[in-house]
Amino acid sequence: MDDTTYEGWTNWETWNVALWCDNEYGIYQQRFDAKGPWTPEAARDFVLEYFPNGTPDFEVDHMRWWESRGAVNWREIAEHWETDRLENADLSTEAPRERR
């Protein structure tokens, strides 16, 4: 049986979108500032707002982005972002730790 996943994600397209959104600090911060919960539709709309022509890896070939958008697993990205959002919310409500 062939493993068609890429770097722990469903496929290269999903990994690439998640990579750019997680590694571009301004976009990453905007993810946390956005109101949740993250849904597949919200994740797709968010990505298309910042990358209407695809991530820089897709910009060389716009047609590939338009064809590949359907290959992106928006549910997987939304679940990842929602987990991050909830973990971040939990951290922000924790009592400050005593310094030694």
N, CA, C and O atoms as a DFTB+ gen file, in Angstrom:
400 C
 N C O
     1  1       0.844      -1.188       0.000
     2  2       0.000       0.000       0.000
     3  2       0.889       1.251       0.000
     4  3       1.787       1.378       0.833
     5  1       0.639       2.161      -0.925
     6  2       1.437       3.377      -1.038
     7  2       0.961       4.428      -0.046
     8  3      -0.239       4.618       0.153
     9  1       1.913       5.102       0.567
    10  2       1.607       6.217       1.456
    11  2       1.594       7.482       0.609
    12  3       2.623       7.866       0.052
    13  1       0.439       8.132       0.506
    14  2       0.327       9.323      -0.326
    15  2       0.356      10.605       0.502
    16  3       0.116      11.690      -0.027
    17  1       0.647      10.487       1.798
    18  2       0.703      11.676       2.635
    19  2       2.014      12.422       2.389
    20  3       2.942      11.903       1.768
    21  1       2.059      13.654       2.895
    22  2       3.260      14.463       2.720
    23  2       3.545      15.191       4.018
    24  3       2.740      16.007       4.467
    25  1       4.684      14.900       4.620
    26  2       5.111      15.560       5.858
    27  2       4.025      15.534       6.938
    28  3       3.880      16.490       7.700
    29  1       3.278      14.457       6.997
    30  2       2.237      14.310       8.019
    31  2       0.891      14.900       7.638
    32  3      -0.062      14.793       8.411
    33  1       0.785      15.511       6.483
    34  2      -0.456      16.100       5.987
    35  2      -1.032      15.212       4.895
    36  3      -0.355      14.316       4.391
    37  1      -2.272      15.462       4.536
    38  2      -2.954      14.655       3.526
    39  2      -2.180      14.558       2.225
    40  3      -2.084      13.479       1.641
    41  1      -1.622      15.679       1.761
    42  2      -0.913      15.716       0.480
    43  2      -0.030      16.970       0.444
    44  3      -0.032      17.775       1.376
    45  1       0.720      17.116      -0.649
    46  2       1.621      18.252      -0.780
    47  2       0.872      19.570      -0.747
    48  3       1.337      20.515      -0.109
    49  1      -0.266      19.669      -1.409
    50  2      -1.020      20.912      -1.475
    51  2      -1.466      21.375      -0.093
    52  3      -1.361      22.556       0.235
    53  1      -1.961      20.450       0.709
    54  2      -2.401      20.777       2.069
    55  2      -1.208      21.198       2.916
    56  3      -1.266      22.200       3.629
    57  1      -0.136      20.433       2.837
    58  2       1.087      20.773       3.579
    59  2       1.599      22.153       3.194
    60  3       1.976      22.934       4.067
    61  1       1.619      22.464       1.913
    62  2       2.166      23.725       1.435
    63  2       1.353      24.909       1.951
    64  3       1.929      25.897       2.406
    65  1       0.040      24.828       1.889
    66  2      -0.814      25.909       2.392
    67  2      -0.606      26.074       3.899
    68  3      -0.440      27.192       4.386
    69  1      -0.614      24.965       4.631
    70  2      -0.418      25.032       6.087
    71  2       0.962      25.599       6.422
    72  3       1.100      26.394       7.351
    73  1       1.969      25.195       5.674
    74  2       3.328      25.675       5.902
    75  2       3.398      27.195       5.779
    76  3       3.933      27.863       6.664
    77  1       2.868      27.740       4.701
    78  2       2.928      29.186       4.498
    79  2       2.132      29.930       5.559
    80  3       2.565      30.982       6.031
    81  1       0.982      29.402       5.937
    82  2       0.151      30.093       6.930
    83  2       0.733      29.988       8.335
    84  3       0.503      30.867       9.166
    85  1       1.471      28.939       8.607
    86  2       2.079      28.771       9.925
    87  2       3.431      29.473      10.045
    88  3       3.861      29.795      11.153
    89  1       4.109      29.717       8.913
    90  2       5.461      30.257       8.967
    91  2       5.581      31.725       8.592
    92  3       6.640      32.319       8.795
    93  1       4.551      32.315       8.063
    94  2       4.540      33.756       7.804
    95  2       3.948      34.409       9.046
    96  3       2.751      34.283       9.303
    97  1       4.777      35.104       9.816
    98  2       4.370      35.585      11.136
    99  2       3.091      36.424      11.106
   100  3       2.212      36.227      11.945
   101  1       2.972      37.336      10.176
   102  2       1.786      38.186      10.112
   103  2       0.519      37.389       9.869
   104  3      -0.519      37.658      10.474
   105  1       0.604      36.408       8.985
   106  2      -0.559      35.555       8.701
   107  2      -0.855      34.682       9.910
   108  3      -2.011      34.499      10.290
   109  1       0.192      34.150      10.503
   110  2       0.038      33.315      11.702
   111  2      -0.685      34.098      12.796
   112  3      -1.602      33.575      13.428
   113  1      -0.278      35.348      13.022
   114  2      -0.931      36.180      14.044
   115  2      -2.383      36.459      13.686
   116  3      -3.250      36.458      14.560
   117  1      -2.650      36.697      12.422
   118  2      -4.025      36.939      11.993
   119  2      -4.909      35.726      12.259
   120  3      -6.091      35.871      12.573
   121  1      -4.342      34.545      12.135
   122  2      -5.101      33.316      12.453
   123  2      -5.585      33.350      13.894
   124  3      -6.726      32.996      14.190
   125  1      -4.698      33.784      14.785
   126  2      -5.062      33.800      16.204
   127  2      -5.986      34.955      16.549
   128  3      -6.761      34.865      17.500
   129  1      -5.912      36.031      15.790
   130  2      -6.791      37.168      16.035
   131  2      -8.198      36.946      15.484
   132  3      -9.147      37.615      15.893
   133  1      -8.322      36.007      14.558
   134  2      -9.624      35.730      13.951
   135  2     -10.548      35.073      14.977
   136  3     -10.108      34.333      15.858
   137  1     -11.815      35.362      14.837
   138  2     -12.808      34.738      15.723
   139  2     -13.035      33.305      15.261
   140  3     -13.119      33.042      14.061
   141  1     -13.131      32.400      16.188
   142  2     -13.360      30.997      15.867
   143  2     -14.820      30.661      15.948
   144  3     -15.649      31.537      16.196
   145  1     -15.140      29.441      15.748
   146  2     -14.225      28.333      15.468
   147  2     -13.835      28.286      13.990
   148  3     -14.510      28.846      13.126
   149  1     -12.728      27.602      13.735
   150  2     -12.298      27.411      12.362
   151  2     -13.100      26.284      11.735
   152  3     -13.208      25.198      12.305
   153  1     -13.654      26.542      10.578
   154  2     -14.348      25.534       9.771
   155  2     -13.569      25.384       8.478
   156  3     -12.730      26.230       8.169
   157  1     -13.821      24.334       7.717
   158  2     -13.129      24.211       6.426
   159  2     -13.386      25.420       5.515
   160  3     -12.482      25.879       4.817
   161  1     -14.605      25.924       5.528
   162  2     -14.941      27.072       4.685
   163  2     -14.199      28.324       5.155
   164  3     -13.678      29.085       4.340
   165  1     -14.154      28.532       6.463
   166  2     -13.447      29.697       7.015
   167  2     -11.952      29.613       6.705
   168  3     -11.332      30.623       6.372
   169  1     -11.373      28.426       6.812
   170  2      -9.948      28.251       6.507
   171  2      -9.685      28.554       5.035
   172  3      -8.733      29.260       4.703
   173  1     -10.523      28.024       4.161
   174  2     -10.361      28.279       2.727
   175  2     -10.466      29.777       2.430
   176  3      -9.629      30.329       1.715
   177  1     -11.492      30.432       2.978
   178  2     -11.676      31.862       2.733
   179  2     -10.498      32.676       3.257
   180  3     -10.068      33.634       2.614
   181  1      -9.974      32.295       4.429
   182  2      -8.824      32.980       5.014
   183  2      -7.613      32.856       4.099
   184  3      -6.938      33.847       3.819
   185  1      -7.340      31.652       3.636
   186  2      -6.181      31.425       2.772
   187  2      -6.335      32.198       1.466
   188  3      -5.375      32.802       0.988
   189  1      -7.530      32.185       0.887
   190  2      -7.734      32.882      -0.385
   191  2      -7.628      34.393      -0.231
   192  3      -7.303      35.097      -1.188
   193  1      -7.901      34.894       0.974
   194  2      -7.731      36.323       1.218
   195  2      -6.251      36.708       1.143
   196  3      -5.902      37.745       0.577
   197  1      -5.392      35.876       1.712
   198  2      -3.956      36.177       1.746
   199  2      -3.215      35.662       0.512
   200  3      -2.206      36.237       0.106
   201  1      -3.704      34.609      -0.065
   202  2      -3.038      33.997      -1.220
   203  2      -4.044      33.763      -2.349
   204  3      -4.315      32.613      -2.693
   205  1      -4.597      34.818      -2.926
   206  2      -5.603      34.621      -3.982
   207  2      -5.062      33.880      -5.201
   208  3      -5.817      33.225      -5.920
   209  1      -3.764      33.983      -5.430
   210  2      -3.135      33.287      -6.556
   211  2      -2.339      32.079      -6.101
   212  3      -1.531      31.540      -6.858
   213  1      -2.563      31.656      -4.880
   214  2      -1.819      30.530      -4.327
   215  2      -0.615      31.004      -3.537
   216  3      -0.225      32.168      -3.623
   217  1      -0.040      30.118      -2.785
   218  2       1.163      30.450      -2.036
   219  2       2.277      30.768      -3.031
   220  3       2.140      30.474      -4.218
   221  1       3.375      31.363      -2.571
   222  2       4.476      31.639      -3.504
   223  2       4.948      30.405      -4.279
   224  3       5.463      30.527      -5.390
   225  1       4.774      29.232      -3.699
   226  2       5.164      28.014      -4.416
   227  2       4.250      27.735      -5.603
   228  3       4.661      27.082      -6.562
   229  1       3.025      28.222      -5.547
   230  2       2.087      28.047      -6.649
   231  2       2.146      29.200      -7.646
   232  3       1.691      29.048      -8.780
   233  1       2.694      30.349      -7.252
   234  2       2.621      31.547      -8.083
   235  2       3.301      31.392      -9.444
   236  3       2.967      32.102     -10.392
   237  1       4.233      30.484      -9.535
   238  2       4.896      30.254     -10.812
   239  2       3.888      29.721     -11.829
   240  3       3.974      30.013     -13.022
   241  1       2.948      28.945     -11.342
   242  2       1.978      28.301     -12.226
   243  2       0.575      28.504     -11.660
   244  3       0.080      27.674     -10.897
   245  1      -0.066      29.621     -12.040
   246  2      -1.395      29.937     -11.509
   247  2      -2.408      28.842     -11.815
   248  3      -3.278      28.556     -10.992
   249  1      -2.304      28.229     -12.983
   250  2      -3.259      27.180     -13.336
   251  2      -3.161      26.022     -12.353
   252  3      -4.168      25.411     -11.996
   253  1      -1.949      25.728     -11.923
   254  2      -1.792      24.636     -10.955
   255  2      -2.537      24.965      -9.664
   256  3      -3.159      24.080      -9.076
   257  1      -2.488      26.234      -9.207
   258  2      -3.197      26.619      -7.992
   259  2      -4.694      26.420      -8.163
   260  3      -5.348      25.848      -7.290
   261  1      -5.233      26.879      -9.261
   262  2      -6.677      26.758      -9.466
   263  2      -7.099      25.299      -9.551
   264  3      -8.183      24.933      -9.097
   265  1      -6.253      24.481     -10.123
   266  2      -6.557      23.049     -10.201
   267  2      -6.328      22.362      -8.859
   268  3      -7.043      21.422      -8.512
   269  1      -5.346      22.823      -8.112
   270  2      -4.959      22.159      -6.862
   271  2      -5.799      22.577      -5.659
   272  3      -5.825      21.869      -4.652
   273  1      -6.485      23.713      -5.748
   274  2      -7.281      24.155      -4.595
   275  2      -8.227      23.058      -4.120
   276  3      -8.473      22.913      -2.922
   277  1      -8.753      22.292      -5.065
   278  2      -9.643      21.188      -4.705
   279  2      -8.917      20.062      -3.998
   280  3      -9.547      19.253      -3.316
   281  1      -7.600      19.995      -4.149
   282  2      -6.821      18.941      -3.496
   283  2      -6.464      19.293      -2.057
   284  3      -6.117      18.414      -1.268
   285  1      -6.549      20.591      -1.713
   286  2      -6.223      21.006      -0.350
   287  2      -7.292      20.464       0.594
   288  3      -8.488      20.627       0.351
   289  1      -6.857      19.829       1.655
   290  2      -7.784      19.296       2.651
   291  2      -8.095      20.407       3.649
   292  3      -7.428      20.538       4.675
   293  1      -9.105      21.196       3.339
   294  2      -9.468      22.341       4.169
   295  2      -9.918      21.909       5.550
   296  3      -9.704      22.631       6.524
   297  1     -10.539      20.740       5.650
   298  2     -10.960      20.236       6.967
   299  2      -9.746      19.979       7.851
   300  3      -9.754      20.322       9.033
   301  1      -8.712      19.384       7.289
   302  2      -7.501      19.100       8.063
   303  2      -6.846      20.401       8.542
   304  3      -6.413      20.497       9.691
   305  1      -6.776      21.390       7.663
   306  2      -6.203      22.677       8.049
   307  2      -7.051      23.323       9.135
   308  3      -6.513      23.824      10.123
   309  1      -8.370      23.318       8.964
   310  2      -9.274      23.915       9.957
   311  2      -9.129      23.228      11.312
   312  3      -9.105      23.904      12.340
   313  1      -9.034      21.916      11.334
   314  2      -8.869      21.193      12.603
   315  2      -7.545      21.564      13.267
   316  3      -7.486      21.741      14.484
   317  1      -6.498      21.680      12.480
   318  2      -5.183      22.077      13.009
   319  2      -5.264      23.473      13.613
   320  3      -4.787      23.703      14.724
   321  1      -5.869      24.401      12.882
   322  2      -5.979      25.780      13.362
   323  2      -6.890      25.888      14.570
   324  3      -6.626      26.680      15.474
   325  1      -7.956      25.105      14.598
   326  2      -8.868      25.157      15.744
   327  2      -8.182      24.609      16.988
   328  3      -8.370      25.141      18.082
   329  1      -7.393      23.556      16.835
   330  2      -6.621      23.029      17.964
   331  2      -5.664      24.100      18.483
   332  3      -5.568      24.315      19.691
   333  1      -4.960      24.768      17.579
   334  2      -4.059      25.861      17.973
   335  2      -4.822      26.965      18.703
   336  3      -4.372      27.467      19.734
   337  1      -5.971      27.335      18.162
   338  2      -6.763      28.419      18.757
   339  2      -7.190      28.060      20.169
   340  3      -7.078      28.886      21.076
   341  1      -7.672      26.850      20.370
   342  2      -8.126      26.421      21.693
   343  2      -6.959      26.320      22.667
   344  3      -7.089      26.705      23.829
   345  1      -5.820      25.806      22.207
   346  2      -4.644      25.728      23.078
   347  2      -4.171      27.121      23.459
   348  3      -3.787      27.350      24.606
   349  1      -4.195      28.048      22.523
   350  2      -3.782      29.419      22.790
   351  2      -4.751      30.078      23.774
   352  3      -4.328      30.819      24.661
   353  1      -6.033      29.811      23.619
   354  2      -7.035      30.362      24.535
   355  2      -6.826      29.816      25.943
   356  3      -6.961      30.549      26.922
   357  1      -6.499      28.534      26.045
   358  2      -6.239      27.931      27.356
   359  2      -5.025      28.575      28.008
   360  3      -5.037      28.838      29.211
   361  1      -3.980      28.831      27.232
   362  2      -2.772      29.440      27.788
   363  2      -3.034      30.863      28.267
   364  3      -2.468      31.298      29.269
   365  1      -3.887      31.582      27.554
   366  2      -4.138      32.978      27.923
   367  2      -5.021      33.098      29.160
   368  3      -5.091      34.168      29.764
   369  1      -5.694      32.017      29.546
   370  2      -6.546      32.072      30.730
   371  2      -5.885      31.448      31.952
   372  3      -6.439      31.494      33.050
   373  1      -4.709      30.867      31.769
   374  2      -4.007      30.279      32.899
   375  2      -3.506      31.371      33.835
   376  3      -3.159      32.468      33.398
   377  1      -3.473      31.061      35.117
   378  2      -2.913      32.003      36.102
   379  2      -1.423      32.144      35.863
   380  3      -0.772      31.170      35.483
   381  1      -0.870      33.313      36.071
   382  2       0.577      33.500      35.886
   383  2       1.347      32.559      36.820
   384  3       0.957      32.322      37.963
   385  1       2.425      32.049      36.303
   386  2       3.251      31.151      37.112
   387  2       4.202      31.957      37.954
   388  3       4.693      33.009      37.544
   389  1       4.451      31.445      39.139
   390  2       5.367      32.122      40.059
   391  2       6.786      31.956      39.567
   392  3       7.198      30.851      39.214
   393  1       7.532      33.033      39.540
   394  2       8.935      32.968      39.119
   395  2       9.801      32.649      40.322
   396  3       9.521      33.061      41.447
   397  1      10.831      31.924      40.060
   398  2      11.771      31.572      41.133
   399  2      13.025      32.351      40.991
   400  3      13.942      32.198      41.797
